[in-house]
Amino acid sequence: MENKLSSIFVLIFILFIAGLSYWLSHEVNKELSDDQKNTSTAADFYLKNFNSKQMTSDGFVKYTFQGEDMKNYKHSEKTFLSRPLFIKFDQNNPISNITGDSGEIINMGQEIIVKNNVVLTRLGTKAKKKMSLYTNQLNIIPSEDIVFSKKAVKIIQEPNIEVDGVGMKYDKKENTLKLLSNVKVHYEQPK
């Protein structure tokens, strides 16, 4: 009888330890899962009021890139931007800028996408008047001096030319600006 009681006690003790082990394992796994959820929504890195410069081999500023926020997430191949500003220079003089409400950096940093209320402004010079281009998305490939969009664009050239179209490609090396489709031009003769 004493052996039977000892065996029952040992069996109850083993069941208690097994139940406790299962419960602890479940709680630890639940905690790890919650931690992974929290870390997957947190940014890997975050920059506030960032400003970067790319220089030419001659020591001149090629372009600057700045914004309010830059966030990168481990699970995404994109870096997300808030209020980006891309300024292109020639011999340290600003010649154009691109602004938008948001943006992304993709392709391992080779391409910048500026989105929502995008304005490209070519600053006026003695030879050329100010020009503004409005769209909802512009893609910038800084290393190739290319800017393009697949969205609707509106170009306003001072003093009195307005051009609408869908899709656009600017290539600085070729010195060309092409509107790709549905192009409409409105010109008002100066008085």
C-alpha positions as CSV (number, residue, x, y, z in Angstrom):
1,M,0.0,0.0,0.0
2,E,2.8,2.3,0.9
3,N,4.5,1.7,-2.6
4,K,1.2,2.4,-4.3
5,L,0.8,5.7,-2.4
6,S,4.4,6.6,-3.3
7,S,3.8,5.8,-6.9
8,I,0.6,7.8,-7.0
9,F,2.4,10.8,-5.3
10,V,5.3,10.6,-7.8
11,L,2.8,10.4,-10.7
12,I,0.9,13.4,-9.5
13,F,4.2,15.3,-9.0
14,I,5.4,14.4,-12.5
15,L,2.0,15.5,-14.0
16,F,2.2,18.8,-12.0
17,I,5.8,19.4,-13.3
18,A,4.7,18.5,-16.9
19,G,1.7,20.9,-16.7
20,L,3.8,23.7,-15.2
21,S,6.5,23.2,-17.9
22,Y,3.8,23.3,-20.7
23,W,2.3,26.5,-19.2
24,L,5.7,28.2,-18.8
25,S,6.6,27.2,-22.4
26,H,3.3,28.6,-23.7
27,E,3.8,31.9,-21.8
28,V,7.4,32.3,-23.0
29,N,6.4,31.7,-26.6
30,K,3.5,34.1,-26.3
31,E,5.9,36.8,-24.9
32,L,8.4,36.2,-27.7
33,S,5.7,36.5,-30.3
34,D,4.5,39.8,-28.8
35,D,8.1,41.1,-28.8
36,Q,8.5,40.1,-32.5
37,K,5.2,41.9,-33.4
38,N,6.4,45.0,-31.5
39,T,9.9,45.0,-33.1
40,S,8.5,44.4,-36.7
41,T,6.5,47.7,-36.5
42,A,9.4,49.7,-35.0
43,A,11.8,51.4,-37.4
44,D,15.3,49.9,-37.7
45,F,16.6,53.5,-38.0
46,Y,15.0,56.9,-37.8
47,L,16.4,60.3,-38.8
48,K,14.7,63.6,-38.0
49,N,15.5,66.7,-40.0
50,F,18.1,64.9,-42.1
51,N,20.3,66.7,-44.7
52,S,22.8,65.0,-47.1
53,K,25.0,66.3,-49.9
54,Q,26.5,64.5,-52.9
55,M,29.6,66.1,-54.3
56,T,31.2,66.0,-57.8
57,S,34.7,64.9,-58.3
58,D,35.6,68.6,-58.7
59,G,34.4,69.4,-55.2
60,F,31.2,71.1,-56.2
61,V,27.8,70.2,-54.7
62,K,25.9,68.0,-57.1
63,Y,22.7,67.8,-55.1
64,T,21.4,68.0,-51.6
65,F,18.6,65.8,-50.2
66,Q,16.8,66.6,-47.0
67,G,13.5,66.0,-45.2
68,E,11.6,66.0,-41.9
69,D,11.8,62.3,-41.3
70,M,13.5,59.2,-42.7
71,K,12.4,55.7,-41.4
72,N,13.7,52.3,-42.5
73,Y,12.1,49.0,-41.4
74,K,13.8,45.6,-41.3
75,H,10.9,43.9,-43.2
76,S,10.8,46.4,-46.0
77,E,13.2,47.1,-48.8
78,K,12.1,50.8,-48.8
79,T,13.1,53.8,-46.7
80,F,10.1,56.1,-46.0
81,L,10.4,59.9,-46.1
82,S,8.3,62.8,-44.8
83,R,8.5,66.2,-46.6
84,P,11.5,65.4,-48.9
85,L,13.4,68.1,-50.7
86,F,15.8,67.3,-53.5
87,I,17.9,70.3,-54.7
88,K,20.0,70.0,-57.9
89,F,23.1,72.2,-58.3
90,D,25.4,73.3,-61.1
91,Q,28.8,74.8,-60.0
92,N,27.4,75.1,-56.4
93,N,24.4,77.2,-57.6
94,P,21.0,75.7,-57.1
95,I,19.2,75.2,-60.5
96,S,16.1,73.1,-59.5
97,N,14.3,71.6,-56.6
98,I,11.7,68.9,-56.1
99,T,9.4,68.8,-53.1
100,G,6.5,66.6,-52.0
101,D,4.6,65.5,-48.9
102,S,6.1,62.0,-48.7
103,G,8.5,59.7,-50.5
104,E,10.5,56.5,-50.6
105,I,14.1,55.5,-51.3
106,I,14.3,52.2,-53.2
107,N,16.7,50.0,-55.2
108,M,19.4,50.0,-52.5
109,G,19.4,53.9,-52.4
110,Q,19.7,54.3,-56.1
111,E,16.2,55.8,-56.7
112,I,14.2,58.4,-54.8
113,I,10.4,58.5,-55.2
114,V,8.7,61.8,-54.2
115,K,5.0,61.5,-53.8
116,N,1.8,63.6,-53.1
117,N,1.6,67.2,-54.1
118,V,4.9,67.0,-55.9
119,V,6.4,70.2,-57.4
120,L,9.6,70.4,-59.5
121,T,10.8,74.0,-59.9
122,R,13.5,75.0,-62.4
123,L,14.8,78.2,-61.0
124,G,14.8,81.2,-63.4
125,T,18.1,82.4,-65.0
126,K,19.0,85.1,-67.4
127,A,18.6,82.6,-70.3
128,K,15.5,80.7,-69.0
129,K,12.4,81.7,-67.2
130,K,11.2,79.9,-64.1
131,M,9.3,76.6,-64.8
132,S,7.2,74.6,-62.4
133,L,6.0,71.0,-62.9
134,Y,3.1,69.6,-60.8
135,T,2.3,65.9,-60.4
136,N,1.6,63.3,-57.7
137,Q,4.8,61.3,-58.2
138,L,8.3,61.8,-59.5
139,N,11.1,59.2,-59.6
140,I,14.6,60.5,-59.3
141,I,17.7,58.6,-60.3
142,P,20.5,60.9,-59.1
143,S,23.4,59.0,-60.4
144,E,22.1,59.2,-64.0
145,D,20.5,62.7,-63.8
146,I,17.1,61.3,-64.7
147,V,13.7,62.3,-63.4
148,F,10.5,60.6,-64.6
149,S,6.8,60.1,-63.9
150,K,4.1,57.9,-65.2
151,K,1.4,60.1,-63.7
152,A,-0.4,63.2,-65.1
153,V,1.8,66.3,-65.1
154,K,1.2,70.0,-65.5
155,I,4.0,72.3,-66.6
156,I,3.8,76.1,-66.2
157,Q,6.5,78.0,-68.0
158,E,6.6,81.7,-67.2
159,P,5.2,84.0,-68.4
160,N,2.3,82.3,-70.3
161,I,2.7,78.7,-71.4
162,E,0.8,75.8,-69.8
163,V,1.4,72.2,-70.8
164,D,-0.5,69.1,-69.6
165,G,0.3,65.5,-70.3
166,V,0.6,62.0,-68.9
167,G,4.1,60.6,-68.2
168,M,7.3,62.6,-68.4
169,K,11.0,61.9,-68.6
170,Y,13.8,64.4,-68.0
171,D,17.4,63.4,-68.9
172,K,20.0,65.9,-68.1
173,K,22.7,64.2,-70.1
174,E,20.6,64.4,-73.2
175,N,19.2,67.8,-72.1
176,T,15.7,66.6,-73.0
177,L,12.3,66.8,-71.3
178,K,9.7,64.5,-73.0
179,L,6.0,64.3,-72.2
180,L,4.9,60.8,-73.1
181,S,1.2,61.0,-73.9
182,N,-2.0,63.1,-74.0
183,V,-0.1,66.3,-74.4
184,K,-2.0,69.6,-74.5
185,V,-0.4,73.0,-74.8
186,H,-2.1,76.3,-73.9
187,Y,-0.2,79.5,-74.9
188,E,-1.4,83.0,-74.3
189,Q,0.3,85.6,-76.4
190,P,1.7,88.5,-74.3
191,K,-0.1,91.8,-74.5
